[in-house]
Amino acid sequence: MDRLKYVLIPSGVFPVLAGGFLIVALSLGYYTWPVIVGAVALGAVLTLPVAHLVSRRIKREDPNFNHRRNSADGVLPDPTAREV
């Protein structure tokens, strides 16, 4: 299970995406509340896939992380396992 993406979501990916879409909308002259809500909603929808991609790239460039190893069976990670 990729726990790093859950750290990236509130700390960096969502504010950057939603803020970026909001800045683009406001700079184009759209100042109504539906456009602002739409920009934030678009940022929220794209946050999880982008956080996953950023997390995988960070882990691929880490020389001490083996991203090709088989994951353990089951949905939940082992709580006693070392955090990678």
Secondary structure, DSSP 4 states (H G I P E B T S, - for coil): ---HHHHHIIIIIHHHHHHHHHHHHHHTT--SHHHHHHHHHHHHHHHHHHHHHHHHHHHHT-TT--TTSPPPSSSSPPTTSPP-
